[in-house]
Amino acid sequence: MQLNIIRNHWKIENNLHWQLDVSFNEDETKMKKNQVLNLAILRKMAMPVLKAFTYKKGASLKKKMLAAALKPNIKKEIMKKAMVLYQKS
């Protein structure tokens, strides 16, 4: 039983880090320590918002970020989603 709990914890933990590395290229960051820490916080706040935002069926986080960068109306919708999500907490 305890092994399953540990495995599930690391499954979630590894998924988070994989997502941060693949979608946000977190491992490639070439900044000073404080800058890295500040951006890590922002990325961790952005990830649930991007996951909750429905852009196109099956769209990855990278595709959603690209759409937000290229289309102001998509960026506005994502910001609205962020406001809703973070007002609840």
N, C-alpha and C positions, 0 to 999 in steps of 0.2 A: 504494500500500500504506500509506504513512504517513498519507495523508488518511483512510483508513478507520479507522486506529487512533485518530486524533484525533476523528473523528466519533463513534466508539463511546464514547470517554471522555466527551465532552460529552453524549451521549445518557444515559449513566448519571448523570452529574452533574446534568443538568437534571431527570431523573426524581426524583432524591433531593430536590432543592429544591422541585419541584412538589408532591411528596408532603408535605413538611414544611409548605409554605404552605397547601395545600388541607385536609389532614387535621388539622393542628395550629394553623392560623391563625398561623403564625410571623411573618408580615409585620405583623400587627395588634398585636404586643406593645408595650405602653406601660410599660416597666420601665427600671430603671437597667441600665447596661452589664453589671455582674457578674451580675445576676439573669438577664438575657437569655442570657448565655454558659452559665450553669449549667443553665438550662432547655433550651437547645439540645443540650447533652450528654445530658440525660435523654431528650429526644425521639428523638435518634439511637439511643439504646440501646433505647427502647421500640418503635421502628418494626420491626426484624426480629422481635421477639417477637410483635407483633400480626400481622405477615404470616404467621408460622409457625403461629399459632393458628387452628384451623378452628372457626368458630362456626356459620355457615350457609353454604351453597354461594354463593359470589360475594359474601359480605359485605365491605363496604368497611372501611377502617381506622376511619372515623368510626362506623360501626355497631357495630364491635367495642368501641370505646371507650365508646359509649353503653351497650351491654349490660353492660360491666364496671362502669360507674357505677351502673346500676340494679339489677343482680343480683349479690349477693355471691358466689354460687357460680361465676359466670363470672369474676369478679375473681380468685378463688382459683385457678381453672384457668389463667388467664393468668400468674399469679405462679409457678405450678408450671412452666409452659413456660419462663419466664424463667430460673428456677433451672437447668433442664436445659441451655438454650442457653448460659448464661454459665459453667456449670461446665466445659463442654467446652473453652472458650477459655483 
